[in-house]
Amino acid sequence: NIYFIYPHDIMPRKGEKLPAIVFFFGGGWRTGTVHQFASRAREIADLGMVCVLADYRVSSRFGTDPFASVEDAKSVMRYVRSHAAELRIDPDRIAASGGSAGGHLAASAALVEGFDSPTDDLSVSPRPNALVLFNPVFNNAPAPEGYGYTRISSRFPQFSPYHNIKAG
């Protein structure tokens, strides 16, 4: 599910598009709820941005692995961008945000290749125009420097935002 929070008192003029920010909750890809950023989203919406609270598959509710979480995050970013016109969102001003594992998902949408849903239109970029990260999981190498290695093991070089930083 995707929840949209619009500004109360700011209505874009005809044809005007608002910037947006997509929030991904934390919880180690195991737990969590879209409500984590609800109050922050309301505050930001009232400043003039469309806020998007993104739900995604976690192991406690869906029995899935972290790879499914990344797939869902990229699908949400593609959905917001491809439906920007009807959502009154500027497709060139979409930020991604999250805390902990949610920060990982936001960073993964920007940096990590693959982990795409087979039903996604891959011509639509999942890459956000900006990142706002709160204590993100950014390195998935073995401990002590990384987090989550026990759940992703040898796939960490493809999964870890830190290991996918490239020029540009």
C-alpha positions, 0 to 999 in steps of 0.5 A: 500500500502507498499512502499520500499526504498532501498539503492542507492549504497549498493547492498547486495552480493549474499545471503546477506540480509539487515536490514529493518525498517517499518515506520507507520505515525501518525495522531490519526488513523484518518489522515496521509500519508506514506510521513511523513517519506519519507525523513527520510527513504531515509536518513536511506536507504542510510546508508544501511537499507531497509525502508518500508513506510506502509499505513494503514486504517484511519477513514478519508479515510476508515471510520475505527476505530483504531482497523483496523489500528492495524490489518493493521500494523500487516499485514504489519509486517507479509508481510515483514517478510514472503517475506523477501527473495525476498525483500533481507531483513534479517527476524531477523533484522526488526525494526518498527517505527512510530510517535504518532499513528504510534508509537502506531502501531509499539508498538502494533505489538510488544506487543498487542495480537489479532487484526489480519486479518483473512487472515493473516498467524498467524504462521508468527510473526508480532513482530519487532526485535527493536522499534524506536518510536517517541512520541508514543501513548503508553497508551490508558487508560482514560485521563489524563494519556492515549490517544484515550480512547474515540475511543476505550473505554472499549477495552483499556486493550487489545489495549494499549501497556502499558497494554500489557507489559509482561516478554520477 
